[in-house]
Amino acid sequence: MNDTTSYTPPKIWQAPQSSGGAFANINRPIAGATHQKELPIGKHPFQLYSLGTPNGVKVTVMFEELLALGHKGAEYDAWLIKIGEGMQFGSGFVEVNPNSKIPALMDRSNPAKPIRVFESGAILMHLAEKFGAFLPTETAARAECLSWLFWQMGSAPFVGGGFGHFYAYAPEKIEYAIDRYAMETKRQMDVLDRLLAERKFICGDDYTIADMAIWPWYGQMALGRSYNAGEFLQVHTYKNVLRWAHELDARPAVKRGRMVNKVQGEPALQLHERHDASDFELKTQDKISA
């Protein structure tokens, strides 16, 4: 390990004037709104306020899969929340999610009693139960599915806030931090690889919300799309995860879900906001015309 400057924590922590890094301008030790800003409301039963990060992709994939099954009541508007600009601290967003994190959902299918839902796992469960899809009802199968859903919710912060932050976004490379989180990320990938050696999908033969939750994080990492760290983590060695990742990547609803609220990468794969199914067709036409 390289020598690093020793640090002795003070008796009382105080926020630094500038911590550096990609998200330093929006980090703060307190909650609540920083400015008044109402959220837009579209015409559909569900209003999603999000960004095309892995947590956001979970929900847009779920909506697109529900619509592909013929659930017309799952129509949604997806509004772009630019977290780098602090839009998640607007008063309207904080009312939907006091924790100021994307995604946040307003279920307005009953206009007389709108329901707010925040945390991506909670949104997936809410939609699965509402439409009776992608969540087993048999007791043991349901428990297995929810166990893997919550495994993802508890594990992914090590990948994103841990490995991703120190490997890709931190203002300086800290060997101890990168080693610590790379080790845990690879351990988690191995957990999935062993599981998927015996199963087609995360919970067995059926595609569920557990797959939708895990794929945007670990599937895309296996496909080399996360943090430009594919070679570093040797993701090609997780053959079973790769098989599963490619299979989900080929699903039309997953392809559409990946595009929604996406603001980085290939422009042809970005649909900043989604307000109608025809938005995807218009995007394809734009690509052909270009």
Buried (B, 14 or more C-beta within 10 A) or exposed (E): EEEEEEEEEEEEEEEEEEEEBEEEEBEEEEEEBBEEBEBEEBEBBBBBBBBBBBBBBBBBBBBBBBBBEEBEEBBBBBBBBEBEEBBBBBBBBBBBBBEBBBBBBBBBBEEEEEEEBBBBBEBBBBBBEBBEBBBBEEEEBBEBBBEBBEBBBEBBEBBBEBBBBBBBBBEEEBEEBBEBBBEBBBEBBEBBBEBBEEEBBBBBEBBBBBBBBBBBBBBBBBBBBBBEBBEEBEBEEBEBBBBBBEBBBEBEBBBBBBBBBBBEEEEEBBBBBBBBEEBBEEBEEEEEEE
